[in-house]
Amino acid sequence: MGHNGWFFLEHLVRAGYQVLTPDRPGYLGTPIEHGGSPEQQADLAAALLDALGIQRVPVVGISAGGPVAIQFAARHADRVDALAAGGQGSIAGTIGTVGVSNVDLASNRP
């Protein structure tokens, strides 16, 4: 969602949730070589959570973040409490061989 899209989630902040809205590589000075593909960006998000000491999160991906959110859920399913993705248009071909049906989030709930 990035630093300037936080207002989509403002109601969560007001309800007391902590919200991370990192910019994707290639925006605001983040080098693109640090993660151009949705898979790389999903792994970068996992590394960010590691650095912050956060184990599990609900994941929201809007627009180009949708395929990244789906990849995060597929690649790091044990860290996902919920997944919401929207506004990404067609994601055909962007999630490779990992499909949404392969992600069983319900089994990851405590």
DSSP file with accessible surface (Angstrom, degrees, kcal/mol):
  #  RESIDUE AA STRUCTURE BP1 BP2  ACC     N-H-->O    O-->H-N    N-H-->O    O-->H-N    TCO  KAPPA ALPHA  PHI   PSI    X-CA   Y-CA   Z-CA
    1    1 A M              0   0   53      0, 0.0     3,-0.2     0, 0.0    22,-0.1   0.000 360.0 360.0 360.0 -35.2    0.0    0.0    0.0
    2    2 A G    >   -     0   0    2     20,-1.0     3,-1.3     1,-0.2     4,-0.2  -0.003 360.0 -62.4  84.5 169.3    2.9    2.3    0.6
    3    3 A H  G >  S+     0   0   97      1,-0.3     3,-0.5     2,-0.2    -1,-0.2   0.780 130.9  48.6 -63.3 -29.2    3.4    5.3    2.9
    4    4 A N  G 3  S+     0   0  103     -3,-0.2    -1,-0.3     1,-0.2     3,-0.2   0.433 101.8  62.8 -96.2   3.6    0.7    7.4    1.1
    5    5 A G  G X   +     0   0    6     -3,-1.3     3,-1.9    16,-0.2     4,-0.3   0.328  66.1 106.7-106.6   8.2   -2.0    4.8    1.1
    6    6 A W  G X   +     0   0  118     -3,-0.5     3,-2.5     1,-0.3     4,-0.3   0.793  62.6  75.9 -59.0 -27.2   -2.4    4.4    4.9
    7    7 A F  G >  S+     0   0  110      1,-0.3     3,-0.9    -3,-0.2     4,-0.3   0.766  83.1  67.0 -63.0 -19.1   -5.7    6.3    4.9
    8    8 A F  G <  S+     0   0  116     -3,-1.9    -1,-0.3     1,-0.2    -2,-0.2   0.769 111.8  34.3 -66.5 -22.7   -7.4    3.2    3.5
    9    9 A L  G X> S+     0   0   25     -3,-2.5     4,-1.4    -4,-0.3     3,-1.4   0.208  81.5 115.0-116.1  14.1   -6.6    1.6    6.8
   10   10 A E  H <> S+     0   0   57     -3,-0.9     4,-2.6     1,-0.3     5,-0.2   0.858  71.6  62.0 -56.4 -36.1   -7.0    4.6    9.1
   11   11 A H  H 3> S+     0   0  123     -4,-0.3     4,-1.1     1,-0.2    -1,-0.3   0.846 102.1  52.1 -62.1 -30.0  -10.0    3.0   10.8
   12   12 A L  H <4>S+     0   0   55     -3,-1.4     5,-2.5     2,-0.2     4,-0.2   0.906 108.3  49.8 -71.7 -40.0   -7.7    0.2   12.0
   13   13 A V  H ><5S+     0   0   75     -4,-1.4     3,-1.8     1,-0.2    -2,-0.2   0.931 109.7  51.3 -62.0 -44.5   -5.2    2.6   13.4
   14   14 A R  H 3<5S+     0   0  191     -4,-2.6    -1,-0.2     1,-0.3    -2,-0.2   0.796 105.6  56.6 -63.9 -25.9   -8.0    4.4   15.3
   15   15 A A  T 3<5S-     0   0   69     -4,-1.1    -1,-0.3    -5,-0.2    -2,-0.2   0.455 127.7 -98.3 -85.0  -0.7   -9.2    1.0   16.6
   16   16 A G  T < 5S+     0   0   64     -3,-1.8    -3,-0.2     1,-0.3     2,-0.2   0.469  77.2 136.9 102.5   2.0   -5.7    0.5   18.1
   17   17 A Y      < -     0   0  150     -5,-2.5     2,-0.5    -6,-0.1    -1,-0.3  -0.534  53.3-126.2 -80.1 148.5   -4.1   -1.7   15.5
   18   18 A Q        -     0   0  185     -2,-0.2     2,-0.5     2,-0.0    -1,-0.0  -0.823  29.0-161.2 -88.9 133.6   -0.5   -1.2   14.4
   19   19 A V        -     0   0   46     -2,-0.5     2,-0.5     2,-0.0   -13,-0.0  -0.973  10.2-160.9-124.3 126.4   -0.3   -0.9   10.6
   20   20 A L        +     0   0   91     -2,-0.5   -18,-0.1     2,-0.0    -2,-0.0  -0.918  10.7 176.7-102.1 130.8    2.7   -1.3    8.4
   21   21 A T        -     0   0   33     -2,-0.5   -16,-0.2   -20,-0.1   -15,-0.1  -0.559  11.1-179.5-131.7  68.7    2.5    0.1    5.0
   22   22 A P        -     0   0   68      0, 0.0   -20,-1.0     0, 0.0     2,-0.3  -0.369  28.4-117.1 -70.1 148.4    5.9   -0.4    3.3
   23   23 A D        -     0   0   45    -22,-0.1     3,-0.1   -21,-0.1     4,-0.0  -0.605  31.4-111.6 -80.2 146.5    6.5    0.9   -0.2
   24   24 A R    >   -     0   0   66     -2,-0.3     3,-1.5     1,-0.1     6,-0.2  -0.402  46.2 -81.8 -73.0 152.9    7.3   -1.7   -2.8
   25   25 A P  T 3  S+     0   0   10      0, 0.0     7,-0.2     0, 0.0    -1,-0.1  -0.280 118.2  40.6 -54.2 140.2   10.8   -1.8   -4.3
   26   26 A G  T 3  S+     0   0   46      4,-2.7     2,-0.4     1,-0.3     3,-0.2   0.281  97.6  97.0 100.1  -6.4   11.2    0.8   -7.1
   27   27 A Y  S X  S-     0   0  123     -3,-1.5     3,-1.8     1,-0.2    -1,-0.3  -0.915  87.6  -1.2-118.3 143.3    9.2    3.5   -5.2
   28   28 A L  T 3  S-     0   0  117     -2,-0.4    -1,-0.2     1,-0.3    -5,-0.1   0.840 131.6 -48.2  51.2  42.2   10.5    6.3   -3.0
   29   29 A G  T 3  S+     0   0   77      1,-0.3    -1,-0.3    -3,-0.2    -2,-0.0   0.438  97.5 136.7  86.0  -2.9   14.2    5.4   -3.4
   30   30 A T    <   -     0   0   54     -3,-1.8    -4,-2.7    -6,-0.2    -1,-0.3  -0.708  61.4-116.9 -77.0 119.6   13.9    1.7   -2.6
   31   31 A P    >   -     0   0   52      0, 0.0     3,-1.3     0, 0.0    -4,-0.1  -0.307  11.0-139.6 -60.5 136.9   16.1    0.0   -5.2
   32   32 A I  G >  S+     0   0   90      1,-0.3     3,-2.1    -7,-0.2    -2,-0.0   0.802  97.7  71.9 -67.3 -27.7   14.2   -2.3   -7.6
   33   33 A E  G 3  S+     0   0  148      1,-0.3    -1,-0.3     2,-0.2     3,-0.2   0.655  84.7  71.0 -66.1  -8.3   17.0   -4.9   -7.4
   34   34 A H  G <  S-     0   0  105     -3,-1.3    -1,-0.3     1,-0.2    -2,-0.2   0.368 127.1 -21.5 -85.8   4.2   15.9   -5.6   -3.9
   35   35 A G    <   +     0   0    0     -3,-2.1    -1,-0.2   -11,-0.1    -2,-0.2   0.255  61.9 162.6 152.5  81.5   12.7   -7.2   -5.2
   36   36 A G        +     0   0   39     -3,-0.2    -3,-0.1   -12,-0.1    -2,-0.0   0.789  65.5  66.3 -86.4 -27.1   11.1   -6.7   -8.5
   37   37 A S  S  > S-     0   0   35      1,-0.1     4,-2.6    31,-0.0     5,-0.2  -0.562  87.8-115.9 -95.1 159.4    8.9   -9.8   -8.6
   38   38 A P  H  > S+     0   0   30      0, 0.0     4,-2.3     0, 0.0     5,-0.2   0.888 117.9  53.4 -58.0 -36.1    5.9  -10.5   -6.3
   39   39 A E  H  > S+     0   0   51      2,-0.2     4,-2.0     1,-0.2     5,-0.2   0.932 110.1  45.6 -64.8 -45.9    7.8  -13.5   -4.9
   40   40 A Q  H  > S+     0   0   96      1,-0.2     4,-2.2     2,-0.2    -1,-0.2   0.895 113.0  50.7 -63.6 -39.7   10.8  -11.4   -4.1
   41   41 A Q  H  X S+     0   0   13     -4,-2.6     4,-2.3     2,-0.2    -1,-0.2   0.881 107.7  53.1 -68.1 -35.8    8.6   -8.7   -2.5
   42   42 A A  H  X S+     0   0    0     -4,-2.3     4,-2.0    -5,-0.2    -1,-0.2   0.923 110.2  47.7 -63.3 -42.1    6.8  -11.3   -0.4
   43   43 A D  H  X S+     0   0   58     -4,-2.0     4,-2.3     1,-0.2    -2,-0.2   0.866 109.2  53.7 -68.3 -35.2   10.1  -12.5    0.9
   44   44 A L  H  X S+     0   0   68     -4,-2.2     4,-2.3     2,-0.2    -1,-0.2   0.906 107.0  52.0 -62.9 -40.1   11.2   -8.9    1.6
   45   45 A A  H  X S+     0   0   32     -4,-2.3     4,-2.4     2,-0.2    -2,-0.2   0.910 108.8  50.3 -63.0 -40.4    8.0   -8.4    3.6
   46   46 A A  H  X S+     0   0    5     -4,-2.0     4,-2.5     1,-0.2    -1,-0.2   0.911 109.6  50.9 -63.5 -40.2    8.8  -11.6    5.6
   47   47 A A  H  X S+     0   0   52     -4,-2.3     4,-2.5     2,-0.2    -2,-0.2   0.885 108.4  52.3 -64.8 -37.6   12.3  -10.2    6.3
   48   48 A L  H  X S+     0   0   65     -4,-2.3     4,-1.9     2,-0.2    -2,-0.2   0.936 109.6  48.6 -62.6 -45.6   10.9   -6.9    7.5
   49   49 A L  H  X>S+     0   0   10     -4,-2.4     5,-2.7     1,-0.2     4,-0.7   0.908 110.5  51.8 -61.3 -40.5    8.6   -8.8    9.9
   50   50 A D  H ><5S+     0   0   97     -4,-2.5     3,-1.1     1,-0.2    -1,-0.2   0.936 108.8  50.2 -58.7 -47.2   11.6  -10.8   11.1
   51   51 A A  H 3<5S+     0   0   86     -4,-2.5    -1,-0.2     1,-0.3    -2,-0.2   0.827 113.9  45.4 -62.4 -30.9   13.6   -7.6   11.7
   52   52 A L  H 3<5S-     0   0   94     -4,-1.9    -1,-0.3    -5,-0.2    -2,-0.2   0.471 112.7-118.7 -91.0  -4.3   10.7   -6.1   13.6
   53   53 A G  T <<5 +     0   0   55     -3,-1.1     2,-0.5    -4,-0.7    -3,-0.2   0.791  62.9 146.8  72.5  29.7   10.1   -9.3   15.6
   54   54 A I      < -     0   0   45     -5,-2.7    -1,-0.2    -6,-0.2    -2,-0.1  -0.871  25.8-177.6-103.1 125.2    6.6   -9.8   14.3
   55   55 A Q        +     0   0  133     -2,-0.5     2,-0.3     1,-0.2    -1,-0.2   0.897  63.9  18.8 -88.8 -47.0    5.5  -13.5   13.9
   56   56 A R        +     0   0   71     -7,-0.1    -1,-0.2    24,-0.0    24,-0.2  -0.973  62.8 169.0-133.7 146.1    2.0  -13.3   12.4
   57   57 A V  E     -a   80   0A  26     22,-2.8    24,-2.5    -2,-0.3    25,-0.7  -0.987  38.0-113.3-148.5 152.6    0.0  -10.7   10.6
   58   58 A P  E     -a   82   0A  87      0, 0.0     2,-0.5     0, 0.0    25,-0.2  -0.726  42.3-141.3 -78.5 143.1   -3.2  -10.1    8.6
   59   59 A V  E     -a   83   0A  20     23,-3.1    25,-2.4    -2,-0.3     2,-0.4  -0.940  20.1-175.5-116.7 130.9   -2.1   -9.2    5.1
   60   60 A V  E     -a   84   0A  66     -2,-0.5     2,-0.4    23,-0.2    25,-0.2  -0.991   1.6-177.5-124.3 128.9   -3.8   -6.7    2.8
   61   61 A G  E     -a   85   0A   2     23,-2.6    25,-2.2    -2,-0.4     2,-0.4  -0.988   2.4-175.1-128.8 123.6   -2.7   -6.1   -0.8
   62   62 A I  E >   -a   86   0A  59     -2,-0.4     3,-2.0    23,-0.2    25,-0.2  -0.947  58.1 -25.9-119.4 139.6   -4.3   -3.4   -3.0
   63   63 A S  T >  S+     0   0   72     23,-2.1     3,-2.2    -2,-0.4    23,-0.1  -0.394 139.7   1.6  60.9-128.1   -3.5   -2.8   -6.6
   64   64 A A  T 3> S+     0   0   43      1,-0.3     4,-0.6     2,-0.2    -1,-0.3   0.675 129.3  67.4 -65.8 -13.4    0.0   -4.1   -7.5
   65   65 A G  H <> S+     0   0    9     -3,-2.0     4,-2.8     1,-0.2    -1,-0.3   0.643  81.1  80.1 -77.9 -13.8    0.3   -5.2   -3.9
   66   66 A G  H <> S+     0   0    0     -3,-2.2     4,-2.5     2,-0.2     5,-0.2   0.955  93.7  43.5 -58.9 -53.6   -2.4   -7.8   -4.5
   67   67 A P  H  > S+     0   0   14      0, 0.0     4,-2.4     0, 0.0    -1,-0.2   0.865 113.8  53.2 -61.7 -32.2   -0.1  -10.4   -6.2
   68   68 A V  H  X S+     0   0   21     -4,-0.6     4,-2.8     2,-0.2    -2,-0.2   0.931 108.8  48.7 -66.7 -44.2    2.5   -9.7   -3.5
   69   69 A A  H  X S+     0   0    5     -4,-2.8     4,-2.4     2,-0.2    -1,-0.2   0.915 111.7  49.5 -61.7 -41.7    0.0  -10.3   -0.7
   70   70 A I  H  X S+     0   0    9     -4,-2.5     4,-2.2     1,-0.2    -2,-0.2   0.928 112.1  47.8 -64.2 -43.3   -1.1  -13.6   -2.4
   71   71 A Q  H  X S+     0   0    2     -4,-2.4     4,-3.2     2,-0.2     5,-0.3   0.901 109.6  53.5 -64.0 -39.7    2.6  -14.6   -2.8
   72   72 A F  H  X S+     0   0    6     -4,-2.8     4,-2.6     1,-0.2    -2,-0.2   0.945 110.5  46.8 -59.3 -46.8    3.2  -13.8    0.9
   73   73 A A  H  < S+     0   0    0     -4,-2.4    -1,-0.2     1,-0.2    -2,-0.2   0.880 116.5  44.6 -63.3 -37.3    0.3  -16.0    1.9
   74   74 A A  H  < S+     0   0   27     -4,-2.2     3,-0.4    -5,-0.2    -2,-0.2   0.905 121.8  36.3 -73.5 -40.8    1.5  -18.8   -0.3
   75   75 A R  H  < S+     0   0  113     -4,-3.2    -2,-0.2     1,-0.2    -3,-0.2   0.732 132.2  26.7 -86.3 -24.7    5.2  -18.6    0.7
   76   76 A H  S >< S+     0   0   36     -4,-2.6     3,-2.5    -5,-0.3     4,-0.3  -0.269  70.7 148.7-133.9  45.6    4.8  -17.7    4.3
   77   77 A A  G >   +     0   0   25     -3,-0.4     3,-1.5     1,-0.3    -1,-0.1   0.791  68.0  64.8 -57.1 -30.4    1.4  -19.2    5.2
   78   78 A D  G 3  S+     0   0  108      1,-0.3    -1,-0.3    -3,-0.1    -5,-0.1   0.637 102.8  50.0 -70.1  -8.6    2.4  -19.9    8.8
   79   79 A R  G <  S+     0   0   20     -3,-2.5   -22,-2.8    -7,-0.2     2,-0.5   0.389  91.6  95.2-106.2   0.7    2.7  -16.1    9.3
   80   80 A V  E <   +a   57   0A   0     -3,-1.5     3,-0.1    -4,-0.3    28,-0.1  -0.845  37.8 174.0-106.8 121.8   -0.7  -15.1    7.9
   81   81 A D  E    S-     0   0A  54    -24,-2.5     2,-0.3    -2,-0.5    -1,-0.2   0.778  77.6  -8.8 -86.6 -33.6   -3.8  -14.6   10.1
   82   82 A A  E     -a   58   0A  38    -25,-0.7   -23,-3.1     2,-0.0     2,-0.4  -0.976  61.5-143.5-159.4 157.8   -6.0  -13.3    7.2
   83   83 A L  E     +a   59   0A  51     -2,-0.3     2,-0.4   -25,-0.2   -23,-0.2  -0.997  16.4 172.9-133.7 129.4   -5.6  -12.3    3.6
   84   84 A A  E     +a   60   0A  53    -25,-2.4   -23,-2.6    -2,-0.4     2,-0.4  -0.992   6.8 170.3-133.5 126.1   -7.4   -9.5    1.7
   85   85 A A  E     +a   61   0A  41     -2,-0.4     2,-0.3   -25,-0.2   -23,-0.2  -1.000   9.0 154.4-135.9 136.5   -6.4   -8.6   -1.8
   86   86 A G  E     +a   62   0A  32    -25,-2.2   -23,-2.1    -2,-0.4   -20,-0.2  -0.997  47.8  30.7-158.5 157.5   -8.3   -6.2   -4.1
   87   87 A G  S    S+     0   0   68     -2,-0.3   -25,-0.1   -25,-0.2     3,-0.1   0.630  73.8 121.0  72.8  15.3   -8.0   -3.9   -7.1
   88   88 A Q        -     0   0   52      1,-0.3    -1,-0.1   -27,-0.1     2,-0.1   0.522  59.2-148.4 -90.0  -2.2   -5.2   -5.8   -8.6
   89   89 A G        +     0   0   64      2,-0.1    -1,-0.3   -23,-0.0     2,-0.3  -0.394  62.7   0.6  69.2-149.7   -6.9   -6.5  -11.9
   90   90 A S        -     0   0  103      1,-0.1     0, 0.0    -3,-0.1     0, 0.0  -0.514  55.7-178.0 -73.9 132.1   -5.9   -9.7  -13.6
   91   91 A I    >>  +     0   0   34     -2,-0.3     3,-2.3   -25,-0.0     4,-0.7   0.289  33.7 138.0-110.9   9.1   -3.3  -11.7  -11.6
   92   92 A A  T 34 S+     0   0   82      1,-0.3    -2,-0.0     2,-0.2     0, 0.0  -0.304  78.6   8.8 -56.4 128.5   -3.1  -14.5  -14.2
   93   93 A G  T 34 S+     0   0   76      3,-0.2    -1,-0.3     1,-0.1     3,-0.2   0.243 108.6  90.6  86.4 -14.8    0.5  -15.4  -14.6
   94   94 A T  T <4 S+     0   0   50     -3,-2.3    -2,-0.2     1,-0.2    -1,-0.1   0.672  86.9  45.9 -90.6 -14.6    1.7  -13.3  -11.7
   95   95 A I  S >< S-     0   0   23     -4,-0.7     3,-1.6     1,-0.3    -1,-0.2   0.354  91.4-159.6-108.2   7.1    1.4  -16.0   -9.0
   96   96 A G  T 3   -     0   0   56      1,-0.3    -1,-0.3    -3,-0.2    -3,-0.2  -0.210  63.2 -19.0  59.1-137.0    3.1  -18.7  -11.1
   97   97 A T  T 3  S+     0   0  141     -4,-0.1     2,-0.7     2,-0.1    -1,-0.3   0.512 117.6  90.2 -85.6  -5.0    2.4  -22.3  -10.0
   98   98 A V    <   -     0   0   42     -3,-1.6     2,-0.2     3,-0.0   -24,-0.1  -0.833  61.6-171.5 -95.0 116.0    1.2  -21.3   -6.6
   99   99 A G    >   -     0   0   19     -2,-0.7     3,-1.6     1,-0.1     4,-0.3  -0.676  37.5-111.3-104.9 163.9   -2.5  -20.6   -6.6
  100  100 A V  G >  S+     0   0   78      1,-0.3     3,-2.1    -2,-0.2    -1,-0.1   0.863 115.9  64.7 -59.4 -34.2   -4.8  -19.2   -3.9
  101  101 A S  G 3  S+     0   0  116      1,-0.3    -1,-0.3     3,-0.1    -3,-0.0   0.744  93.3  62.6 -64.6 -18.6   -6.4  -22.6   -3.5
  102  102 A N  G <  S+     0   0  113     -3,-1.6     2,-0.7     2,-0.0    -1,-0.3   0.565  87.2  85.4 -79.7  -9.4   -3.0  -23.9   -2.2
  103  103 A V    <   -     0   0   25     -3,-2.1     2,-0.8    -4,-0.3     3,-0.2  -0.847  56.1-174.5-100.1 114.6   -3.2  -21.5    0.7
  104  104 A D        +     0   0   95     -2,-0.7     3,-0.4     1,-0.2     4,-0.3  -0.779  11.8 167.1-108.6  85.4   -5.1  -22.9    3.7
  105  105 A L    >   +     0   0   28     -2,-0.8     3,-1.4     1,-0.2     4,-0.3   0.821  69.4  67.2 -70.1 -29.4   -5.2  -20.0    6.1
  106  106 A A  G >  S+     0   0   72      1,-0.3     3,-1.2     2,-0.2    -1,-0.2   0.878  96.6  54.8 -61.4 -34.2   -7.8  -21.6    8.3
  107  107 A S  G 3  S+     0   0   78     -3,-0.4    -1,-0.3     1,-0.2    -2,-0.2   0.662 101.2  61.2 -74.2 -11.5   -5.4  -24.4    9.3
  108  108 A N  G <  S+     0   0   40     -3,-1.4    -1,-0.2    -4,-0.3    -2,-0.2   0.435  78.5 108.5 -93.3  -1.1   -2.9  -21.7   10.5
  109  109 A R    <         0   0  146     -3,-1.2   -28,-0.0    -4,-0.3   -31,-0.0  -0.558 360.0 360.0 -77.6 142.7   -5.2  -20.2   13.1
  110  110 A P              0   0  163      0, 0.0    -1,-0.1     0, 0.0    -2,-0.0  -0.184 360.0 360.0 -68.1 360.0   -4.3  -20.8   16.7
